[in-house]
Amino acid sequence: MSAALPPVPSLVPDSSAGPVPGVSAGVSRVASYVLAWMVHLLCPAFLVSGVYLLSLMNLFAFLLGLVALGVAWLVRPRAARLPADVQVLTRADAPELHALIDRIGEGVGAPKVDTVALGGMANAALATYGWRRRRLVVIGYPLWLVLGPRERVAVLAHELGHSSNGDARHGWVVGGALYALEELYGMTRFTWTWDDSLQDLVSESVLAVAGLPARGLRWALRRLLYRSSQRAEYRADELGARVAGARAMASAFDTMTTRLPSVASFLQPSAAVVGAEDLWGKLLASVDAVPEETLQDRRREALEEKARVDASHPPTHLRKERVEGLPYEGMLTTAEIEAAMEKVQAELERPALHVAKTVREAARSALYY
């Protein structure tokens, strides 16, 4: 879900590029598929070239063939992995949560989710992982805590809506190409510091140069997807409003603007020192203690700064204004939602403690770097 904090890593890449000037949304979408297929074809192209060069039995061709095979290995198709820092909740672990997600999915016309996971990020996300493209919903527990019951339904409906709103970023062709390029970008980033060795400097410099084509393709593909990704967000917002109600969707956006900054300001200094058993309670108390004047200031700042998750998402205040004008009252009654949330919250107590321990360990480890 759109949030003011970093999204789940390696799932749905964000975008820092604007739309391609003078190019229509339809042309950009077609071009993004063409470019994505080019990315997928790089591996077999370099593989065939490498084998051919090796067969020439020439020293220079042999060396070039080895390079081509190395590049083929780097650009090979990759299946997204299940994040390591989340707590997977099976249907046996959380039957009420899965039942709620199934019902919300029916409301937005989405296929059934294969996996649900709880994480320590202040965000939520829909993603796919594995070669079979299993659908995964990741719920960031800090975000879950600060949302109201109906807002939670709105967020889940928004995320599930991405699997039924034609969002190319979640498809095999474009989504797979984006994931491969993001992996290459991470592998070839220049991260050398003065504390590293000269050997590290040379190796990282070579990798950074070798990764220039991948970075160029990544930039071009994300830019081509700019308009379609924004339309997909608006469409997912509308689907969220249909299920939870327009007021709940708008309220969720307001919570992200006003309360999520307090989540970050609490967790960053406190996660390493607060006990895991107390982390979520103290977080919620800290967020609830923020004065109304501060919340109003954040609303004004969001309007002035056009705050958004990233450039692939429209400004949050525009999304809020749009859903406020929608006529939807929601498919689920308040009584139904509150009854379901009470049962779901009981299921989340134990995995939430595990997530708190993970967040605390990560924060403590960061103190040494």
C-alpha positions as a Markdown table, in Angstrom:
| # | Residue | x | y | z |
|---|---|---|---|---|
| 1 | Met | 0.0 | 0.0 | 0.0 |
| 2 | Ser | 1.2 | 3.5 | -0.6 |
| 3 | Ala | 3.0 | 4.7 | 2.5 |
| 4 | Ala | 5.4 | 7.4 | 3.4 |
| 5 | Leu | 8.1 | 4.9 | 4.5 |
| 6 | Pro | 10.3 | 2.5 | 2.4 |
| 7 | Pro | 8.4 | -0.3 | 0.6 |
| 8 | Val | 9.1 | -3.9 | 1.0 |
| 9 | Pro | 12.5 | -4.5 | -0.6 |
| 10 | Ser | 12.9 | -6.6 | -3.8 |
| 11 | Leu | 9.2 | -6.9 | -4.4 |
| 12 | Val | 7.7 | -4.1 | -6.3 |
| 13 | Pro | 10.4 | -1.7 | -7.3 |
| 14 | Asp | 9.7 | 2.0 | -7.0 |
| 15 | Ser | 10.4 | 4.5 | -9.8 |
| 16 | Ser | 12.4 | 7.8 | -9.7 |
| 17 | Ala | 11.7 | 8.7 | -13.3 |
| 18 | Gly | 8.9 | 10.7 | -14.8 |
| 19 | Pro | 6.8 | 9.9 | -17.9 |
| 20 | Val | 8.4 | 9.8 | -21.3 |
| 21 | Pro | 7.7 | 13.3 | -22.8 |
| 22 | Gly | 5.5 | 13.2 | -25.9 |
| 23 | Val | 4.7 | 9.5 | -25.7 |
| 24 | Ser | 1.2 | 8.3 | -25.0 |
| 25 | Ala | 0.4 | 5.9 | -22.2 |
| 26 | Gly | -0.6 | 3.2 | -24.7 |
| 27 | Val | 2.6 | 3.5 | -26.6 |
| 28 | Ser | 4.6 | 3.5 | -23.4 |
| 29 | Arg | 2.9 | 0.3 | -22.2 |
| 30 | Val | 3.6 | -1.5 | -25.5 |
| 31 | Ala | 7.2 | -0.3 | -25.4 |
| 32 | Ser | 7.6 | -1.5 | -21.9 |
| 33 | Tyr | 6.6 | -5.0 | -23.0 |
| 34 | Val | 9.0 | -4.9 | -25.9 |
| 35 | Leu | 11.8 | -3.8 | -23.6 |
| 36 | Ala | 10.9 | -6.4 | -21.0 |
| 37 | Trp | 11.1 | -9.2 | -23.7 |
| 38 | Met | 14.5 | -7.8 | -24.8 |
| 39 | Val | 15.7 | -8.2 | -21.2 |
| 40 | His | 14.4 | -11.8 | -21.1 |
| 41 | Leu | 16.1 | -12.6 | -24.4 |
| 42 | Leu | 19.5 | -11.3 | -23.3 |
| 43 | Cys | 20.4 | -14.6 | -21.5 |
| 44 | Pro | 19.8 | -16.9 | -24.5 |
| 45 | Ala | 21.4 | -14.4 | -26.8 |
| 46 | Phe | 24.7 | -14.3 | -24.8 |
| 47 | Leu | 24.5 | -18.0 | -24.1 |
| 48 | Val | 24.4 | -18.9 | -27.8 |
| 49 | Ser | 27.0 | -16.3 | -28.6 |
| 50 | Gly | 29.3 | -17.6 | -25.9 |
| 51 | Val | 29.0 | -21.2 | -27.1 |
| 52 | Tyr | 29.6 | -20.2 | -30.7 |
| 53 | Leu | 32.7 | -18.2 | -29.8 |
| 54 | Leu | 34.1 | -21.1 | -27.7 |
| 55 | Ser | 33.6 | -23.4 | -30.7 |
| 56 | Leu | 35.9 | -21.3 | -32.9 |
| 57 | Met | 38.9 | -22.7 | -31.0 |
| 58 | Asn | 40.6 | -19.3 | -31.1 |
| 59 | Leu | 42.3 | -17.8 | -28.0 |
| 60 | Phe | 40.7 | -14.4 | -28.5 |
| 61 | Ala | 37.3 | -15.8 | -29.3 |
| 62 | Phe | 37.6 | -18.2 | -26.4 |
| 63 | Leu | 38.1 | -15.3 | -24.0 |
| 64 | Leu | 35.2 | -13.4 | -25.5 |
| 65 | Gly | 33.1 | -16.6 | -25.2 |
| 66 | Leu | 33.9 | -16.9 | -21.5 |
| 67 | Val | 32.8 | -13.2 | -21.1 |
| 68 | Ala | 29.6 | -13.8 | -23.0 |
| 69 | Leu | 28.8 | -16.9 | -20.9 |
| 70 | Gly | 29.5 | -14.8 | -17.7 |
| 71 | Val | 27.1 | -12.1 | -18.9 |
| 72 | Ala | 24.5 | -14.8 | -19.8 |
| 73 | Trp | 24.8 | -16.0 | -16.2 |
| 74 | Leu | 24.4 | -12.5 | -14.8 |
| 75 | Val | 21.3 | -11.7 | -16.9 |
| 76 | Arg | 19.6 | -15.1 | -16.5 |
| 77 | Pro | 16.0 | -15.1 | -15.5 |
| 78 | Arg | 15.4 | -14.9 | -11.8 |
| 79 | Ala | 12.5 | -15.9 | -9.6 |
| 80 | Ala | 11.7 | -13.5 | -6.9 |
| 81 | Arg | 12.5 | -14.9 | -3.5 |
| 82 | Leu | 10.2 | -15.0 | -0.4 |
| 83 | Pro | 11.7 | -12.3 | 1.9 |
| 84 | Ala | 13.8 | -13.7 | 4.7 |
| 85 | Asp | 12.8 | -11.2 | 7.3 |
| 86 | Val | 9.0 | -11.9 | 7.4 |
| 87 | Gln | 6.9 | -14.3 | 9.4 |
| 88 | Val | 4.9 | -16.5 | 7.1 |
| 89 | Leu | 1.3 | -17.2 | 8.2 |
| 90 | Thr | -0.2 | -20.3 | 6.8 |
| 91 | Arg | -4.0 | -21.0 | 6.7 |
| 92 | Ala | -3.5 | -23.2 | 9.7 |
| 93 | Asp | -1.6 | -20.4 | 11.5 |
| 94 | Ala | -4.1 | -17.7 | 10.8 |
| 95 | Pro | -7.4 | -19.0 | 9.4 |
| 96 | Glu | -9.4 | -15.9 | 10.2 |
| 97 | Leu | -6.8 | -13.6 | 8.5 |
| 98 | His | -6.8 | -15.8 | 5.4 |
| 99 | Ala | -10.6 | -15.9 | 5.4 |
| 100 | Leu | -10.8 | -12.1 | 5.6 |
| 101 | Ile | -8.2 | -11.7 | 2.7 |
| 102 | Asp | -10.2 | -14.3 | 0.6 |
| 103 | Arg | -13.4 | -12.3 | 1.1 |
| 104 | Ile | -11.7 | -9.0 | 0.3 |
| 105 | Gly | -10.1 | -10.7 | -2.8 |
| 106 | Glu | -13.6 | -11.7 | -4.0 |
| 107 | Gly | -14.7 | -8.2 | -3.6 |
| 108 | Val | -12.0 | -6.8 | -6.0 |
| 109 | Gly | -12.1 | -9.8 | -8.3 |
| 110 | Ala | -8.6 | -11.0 | -7.4 |
| 111 | Pro | -7.3 | -14.6 | -7.5 |
| 112 | Lys | -6.7 | -16.3 | -4.2 |
| 113 | Val | -3.5 | -15.4 | -2.3 |
| 114 | Asp | -1.1 | -18.3 | -1.8 |
| 115 | Thr | 0.9 | -16.8 | 1.1 |
| 116 | Val | 0.4 | -14.2 | 3.7 |
| 117 | Ala | 3.4 | -12.8 | 5.7 |
| 118 | Leu | 3.8 | -10.4 | 8.6 |
| 119 | Gly | 6.8 | -8.0 | 8.5 |
| 120 | Gly | 8.4 | -5.2 | 10.4 |
| 121 | Met | 8.1 | -2.5 | 7.7 |
| 122 | Ala | 5.5 | 0.3 | 7.9 |
| 123 | Asn | 4.0 | -0.7 | 4.6 |
| 124 | Ala | 2.0 | -3.4 | 2.9 |
| 125 | Ala | 2.6 | -5.1 | -0.5 |
| 126 | Leu | 1.3 | -7.5 | -3.0 |
| 127 | Ala | 4.1 | -9.5 | -4.8 |
| 128 | Thr | 4.8 | -12.8 | -6.5 |
| 129 | Tyr | 7.7 | -15.2 | -5.7 |
| 130 | Gly | 9.1 | -18.4 | -7.1 |
| 131 | Trp | 9.0 | -19.8 | -10.6 |
| 132 | Arg | 5.3 | -20.6 | -10.2 |
| 133 | Arg | 4.6 | -16.9 | -9.4 |
| 134 | Arg | 2.8 | -17.5 | -6.1 |
| 135 | Arg | 0.9 | -14.5 | -4.9 |
| 136 | Leu | 2.1 | -13.0 | -1.6 |
| 137 | Val | 0.6 | -10.4 | 0.6 |
| 138 | Val | 3.0 | -8.8 | 3.1 |
| 139 | Ile | 1.5 | -6.9 | 6.0 |
| 140 | Gly | 3.8 | -4.5 | 7.8 |
| 141 | Tyr | 2.8 | -4.8 | 11.4 |
| 142 | Pro | 3.7 | -1.1 | 12.3 |
| 143 | Leu | 1.3 | 0.0 | 9.6 |
| 144 | Trp | -1.4 | -2.5 | 10.7 |
| 145 | Leu | -1.1 | -1.1 | 14.3 |
| 146 | Val | -1.8 | 2.5 | 13.4 |
| 147 | Leu | -4.7 | 1.8 | 11.0 |
| 148 | Gly | -8.3 | 1.4 | 12.2 |
| 149 | Pro | -10.2 | -1.8 | 11.4 |
| 150 | Arg | -11.9 | -0.4 | 8.2 |
| 151 | Glu | -8.7 | 1.3 | 7.1 |
| 152 | Arg | -7.0 | -2.1 | 7.3 |
| 153 | Val | -9.6 | -3.6 | 5.0 |
| 154 | Ala | -9.1 | -0.7 | 2.6 |
| 155 | Val | -5.3 | -1.3 | 2.5 |
| 156 | Leu | -5.7 | -5.0 | 1.9 |
| 157 | Ala | -8.3 | -4.4 | -0.8 |
| 158 | His | -5.9 | -1.9 | -2.5 |
| 159 | Glu | -3.1 | -4.4 | -2.5 |
| 160 | Leu | -5.2 | -7.3 | -3.8 |
| 161 | Gly | -6.6 | -4.9 | -6.4 |
| 162 | His | -3.2 | -4.9 | -8.1 |
| 163 | Ser | -3.6 | -8.5 | -9.2 |
| 164 | Ser | -6.8 | -7.6 | -11.0 |
| 165 | Asn | -6.3 | -4.1 | -12.3 |
| 166 | Gly | -3.9 | -4.8 | -15.2 |
| 167 | Asp | -0.8 | -3.6 | -13.4 |
| 168 | Ala | 2.0 | -4.7 | -15.6 |
| 169 | Arg | 4.5 | -4.6 | -12.8 |
| 170 | His | 2.9 | -7.7 | -11.3 |
| 171 | Gly | 2.9 | -9.7 | -14.5 |
| 172 | Trp | 5.5 | -12.3 | -15.5 |
| 173 | Val | 6.9 | -10.4 | -18.5 |
| 174 | Val | 7.3 | -6.9 | -17.1 |
| 175 | Gly | 7.5 | -7.8 | -13.4 |
| 176 | Gly | 10.0 | -10.6 | -14.1 |
| 177 | Ala | 12.2 | -8.2 | -16.2 |
| 178 | Leu | 12.0 | -5.5 | -13.5 |
| 179 | Tyr | 13.0 | -8.0 | -10.8 |
| 180 | Ala | 16.0 | -9.2 | -12.8 |
| 181 | Leu | 17.2 | -5.7 | -13.5 |
| 182 | Glu | 16.8 | -4.8 | -9.8 |
| 183 | Glu | 18.9 | -7.8 | -8.9 |
| 184 | Leu | 21.6 | -6.7 | -11.4 |
| 185 | Tyr | 21.4 | -3.2 | -10.2 |
| 186 | Gly | 22.0 | -4.4 | -6.6 |
| 187 | Met | 24.9 | -6.7 | -7.7 |
| 188 | Thr | 26.7 | -4.0 | -9.7 |
| 189 | Arg | 26.3 | -1.0 | -7.4 |
| 190 | Phe | 29.5 | 0.8 | -6.4 |
| 191 | Thr | 29.5 | 0.6 | -2.6 |
| 192 | Trp | 33.2 | 0.9 | -1.9 |
| 193 | Thr | 34.3 | 3.1 | 1.1 |
| 194 | Trp | 37.6 | 4.3 | 2.3 |
| 195 | Asp | 37.6 | 1.4 | 4.9 |
| 196 | Asp | 37.6 | -1.2 | 2.1 |
| 197 | Ser | 40.7 | -2.5 | 0.3 |
| 198 | Leu | 42.2 | -1.6 | -3.0 |
| 199 | Gln | 41.2 | -4.9 | -4.4 |
| 200 | Asp | 37.6 | -4.2 | -3.5 |
| 201 | Leu | 37.9 | -0.8 | -5.2 |
| 202 | Val | 39.1 | -2.5 | -8.5 |
| 203 | Ser | 36.5 | -5.3 | -8.4 |
| 204 | Glu | 33.6 | -3.0 | -7.6 |
| 205 | Ser | 34.7 | -0.5 | -10.3 |
| 206 | Val | 34.7 | -3.3 | -12.9 |
| 207 | Leu | 31.3 | -4.5 | -11.7 |
| 208 | Ala | 29.9 | -0.9 | -11.8 |
| 209 | Val | 31.1 | -0.4 | -15.4 |
| 210 | Ala | 29.8 | -3.8 | -16.5 |
| 211 | Gly | 26.4 | -3.0 | -14.9 |
| 212 | Leu | 25.9 | 0.2 | -16.9 |
| 213 | Pro | 23.7 | -1.5 | -19.5 |
| 214 | Ala | 21.5 | -3.0 | -16.8 |
| 215 | Arg | 21.1 | 0.3 | -15.1 |
| 216 | Gly | 20.2 | 1.9 | -18.4 |
| 217 | Leu | 17.6 | -0.7 | -19.1 |
| 218 | Arg | 16.3 | -0.4 | -15.6 |
| 219 | Trp | 15.9 | 3.3 | -15.9 |
| 220 | Ala | 14.2 | 3.1 | -19.3 |
| 221 | Leu | 11.7 | 0.4 | -18.3 |
| 222 | Arg | 10.7 | 2.1 | -15.1 |
| 223 | Arg | 10.2 | 5.4 | -17.0 |
| 224 | Leu | 8.1 | 3.7 | -19.6 |
| 225 | Leu | 5.9 | 2.3 | -16.8 |
| 226 | Tyr | 5.4 | 5.7 | -15.2 |
| 227 | Arg | 1.9 | 6.4 | -16.5 |
| 228 | Ser | 0.6 | 2.9 | -16.4 |
| 229 | Ser | 1.8 | 2.5 | -12.8 |
| 230 | Gln | 0.0 | 5.7 | -11.7 |
| 231 | Arg | -3.2 | 4.6 | -13.4 |
| 232 | Ala | -2.8 | 1.2 | -11.6 |
| 233 | Glu | -2.5 | 2.9 | -8.2 |
| 234 | Tyr | -5.7 | 5.0 | -8.9 |
| 235 | Arg | -7.5 | 1.9 | -10.0 |
| 236 | Ala | -6.4 | 0.0 | -6.9 |
| 237 | Asp | -7.5 | 2.9 | -4.7 |
| 238 | Glu | -11.0 | 2.7 | -6.3 |
| 239 | Leu | -11.2 | -1.1 | -5.7 |
| 240 | Gly | -10.1 | -0.5 | -2.1 |
| 241 | Ala | -12.9 | 2.1 | -1.7 |
| 242 | Arg | -15.5 | -0.3 | -3.2 |
| 243 | Val | -14.8 | -2.9 | -0.5 |
| 244 | Ala | -14.1 | -0.8 | 2.5 |
| 245 | Gly | -15.8 | 2.4 | 1.6 |
| 246 | Ala | -14.5 | 5.7 | 0.2 |
| 247 | Arg | -14.2 | 7.3 | 3.6 |
| 248 | Ala | -12.1 | 4.4 | 4.9 |
| 249 | Met | -9.8 | 4.6 | 1.9 |
| 250 | Ala | -9.4 | 8.4 | 2.3 |
| 251 | Ser | -8.9 | 7.9 | 6.1 |
| 252 | Ala | -6.1 | 5.4 | 5.4 |
| 253 | Phe | -4.3 | 8.0 | 3.2 |
| 254 | Asp | -4.6 | 10.5 | 6.0 |
| 255 | Thr | -3.2 | 8.0 | 8.5 |
| 256 | Met | -0.2 | 7.5 | 6.2 |
| 257 | Thr | 0.3 | 11.2 | 6.0 |
| 258 | Thr | 0.0 | 12.0 | 9.7 |
| 259 | Arg | 0.8 | 9.0 | 11.8 |
| 260 | Leu | 3.4 | 7.0 | 9.8 |
| 261 | Pro | 6.1 | 9.6 | 10.3 |
| 262 | Ser | 5.8 | 9.1 | 14.0 |
| 263 | Val | 6.3 | 5.3 | 13.4 |
| 264 | Ala | 9.6 | 6.0 | 11.8 |
| 265 | Ser | 10.7 | 8.6 | 14.4 |
| 266 | Phe | 10.0 | 6.0 | 17.2 |
| 267 | Leu | 11.4 | 2.9 | 15.6 |
| 268 | Gln | 14.7 | 4.3 | 14.4 |
| 269 | Pro | 16.1 | 5.2 | 17.8 |
| 270 | Ser | 14.0 | 2.9 | 20.0 |
| 271 | Ala | 13.8 | -0.5 | 18.3 |
| 272 | Ala | 17.3 | -1.4 | 19.5 |
| 273 | Val | 16.7 | -0.7 | 23.2 |
| 274 | Val | 13.0 | -1.4 | 23.8 |
| 275 | Gly | 12.3 | -5.1 | 24.6 |
| 276 | Ala | 10.5 | -7.1 | 22.0 |
| 277 | Glu | 7.5 | -7.7 | 24.3 |
| 278 | Asp | 7.0 | -4.0 | 24.8 |
| 279 | Leu | 7.9 | -2.7 | 21.3 |
| 280 | Trp | 4.5 | -2.6 | 19.7 |
| 281 | Gly | 2.7 | -1.3 | 22.8 |
| 282 | Lys | 5.2 | 1.6 | 23.2 |
| 283 | Leu | 5.1 | 2.3 | 19.4 |
| 284 | Leu | 1.3 | 2.7 | 19.5 |
| 285 | Ala | 1.4 | 4.8 | 22.6 |
| 286 | Ser | 4.0 | 7.1 | 21.0 |
| 287 | Val | 2.0 | 7.5 | 17.9 |
| 288 | Asp | -1.2 | 8.2 | 19.8 |
| 289 | Ala | 0.5 | 10.8 | 21.9 |
| 290 | Val | 1.3 | 13.0 | 18.9 |
| 291 | Pro | -0.7 | 16.3 | 19.3 |
| 292 | Glu | -3.4 | 17.3 | 16.8 |
| 293 | Glu | -1.4 | 20.4 | 15.9 |
| 294 | Thr | 1.4 | 18.3 | 14.6 |
| 295 | Leu | -1.0 | 16.2 | 12.6 |
| 296 | Gln | -2.4 | 19.3 | 11.0 |
| 297 | Asp | 1.1 | 20.5 | 10.2 |
| 298 | Arg | 1.9 | 17.3 | 8.4 |
| 299 | Arg | -1.3 | 17.5 | 6.4 |
| 300 | Arg | -0.3 | 21.0 | 5.2 |
| 301 | Glu | 3.2 | 19.9 | 4.5 |
| 302 | Ala | 2.0 | 17.0 | 2.4 |
| 303 | Leu | -0.1 | 19.4 | 0.3 |
| 304 | Glu | 2.8 | 21.7 | -0.2 |
| 305 | Glu | 5.5 | 19.0 | -0.8 |
| 306 | Lys | 3.2 | 16.7 | -2.9 |
| 307 | Ala | 4.3 | 13.9 | -0.7 |
| 308 | Arg | 4.1 | 10.4 | -2.2 |
| 309 | Val | 5.7 | 7.0 | -1.7 |
| 310 | Asp | 7.8 | 7.3 | -4.8 |
| 311 | Ala | 7.5 | 8.7 | -8.4 |
| 312 | Ser | 5.5 | 5.6 | -9.5 |
| 313 | His | 2.7 | 6.7 | -7.2 |
| 314 | Pro | 0.6 | 9.8 | -7.6 |
| 315 | Pro | 0.8 | 12.4 | -4.8 |
| 316 | Thr | -1.0 | 11.0 | -1.8 |
| 317 | His | -3.2 | 14.1 | -1.3 |
| 318 | Leu | -4.5 | 13.7 | -4.9 |
| 319 | Arg | -5.4 | 10.1 | -4.3 |
| 320 | Lys | -7.1 | 11.1 | -1.1 |
| 321 | Glu | -9.1 | 13.8 | -2.9 |
| 322 | Arg | -10.1 | 11.4 | -5.6 |
| 323 | Val | -11.4 | 8.6 | -3.4 |
| 324 | Glu | -13.3 | 11.2 | -1.3 |
| 325 | Gly | -15.4 | 11.9 | -4.4 |
| 326 | Leu | -16.3 | 8.3 | -4.9 |
| 327 | Pro | -19.8 | 7.1 | -3.9 |
| 328 | Tyr | -18.9 | 3.8 | -2.4 |
| 329 | Glu | -20.1 | 2.9 | 1.1 |
| 330 | Gly | -18.2 | -0.4 | 1.3 |
| 331 | Met | -19.2 | -4.1 | 0.9 |
| 332 | Leu | -18.6 | -5.0 | 4.5 |
| 333 | Thr | -20.5 | -3.6 | 7.5 |
| 334 | Thr | -18.7 | -2.1 | 10.4 |
| 335 | Ala | -19.9 | -4.9 | 12.7 |
| 336 | Glu | -18.6 | -7.6 | 10.3 |
| 337 | Ile | -15.2 | -5.8 | 10.1 |
| 338 | Glu | -14.8 | -5.3 | 13.8 |
| 339 | Ala | -15.7 | -8.9 | 14.6 |
| 340 | Ala | -13.3 | -10.2 | 12.0 |
| 341 | Met | -10.5 | -7.9 | 13.2 |
| 342 | Glu | -10.9 | -9.0 | 16.8 |
| 343 | Lys | -10.3 | -12.6 | 15.7 |
| 344 | Val | -7.4 | -11.7 | 13.4 |
| 345 | Gln | -5.7 | -9.6 | 16.0 |
| 346 | Ala | -5.7 | -12.6 | 18.4 |
| 347 | Glu | -4.0 | -14.7 | 15.6 |
| 348 | Leu | -1.3 | -12.0 | 15.1 |
| 349 | Glu | -0.1 | -11.8 | 18.7 |
| 350 | Arg | 2.5 | -14.5 | 18.5 |
| 351 | Pro | 3.8 | -13.8 | 15.0 |
| 352 | Ala | 3.9 | -10.0 | 15.9 |
| 353 | Leu | 6.2 | -10.9 | 18.8 |
| 354 | His | 8.5 | -12.8 | 16.4 |
| 355 | Val | 8.5 | -9.8 | 14.1 |
| 356 | Ala | 9.3 | -7.4 | 17.0 |
| 357 | Lys | 12.4 | -9.6 | 17.8 |
| 358 | Thr | 13.5 | -9.5 | 14.2 |
| 359 | Val | 13.1 | -5.7 | 14.1 |
| 360 | Arg | 15.0 | -5.4 | 17.3 |
| 361 | Glu | 17.9 | -7.6 | 16.2 |
| 362 | Ala | 18.2 | -5.7 | 12.9 |
| 363 | Ala | 18.3 | -2.4 | 14.7 |
| 364 | Arg | 20.9 | -3.7 | 17.2 |
| 365 | Ser | 23.0 | -5.0 | 14.3 |
| 366 | Ala | 22.9 | -1.7 | 12.5 |
| 367 | Leu | 24.6 | 0.0 | 15.5 |
| 368 | Tyr | 27.8 | -1.8 | 14.6 |
| 369 | Tyr | 27.9 | -0.6 | 11.0 |
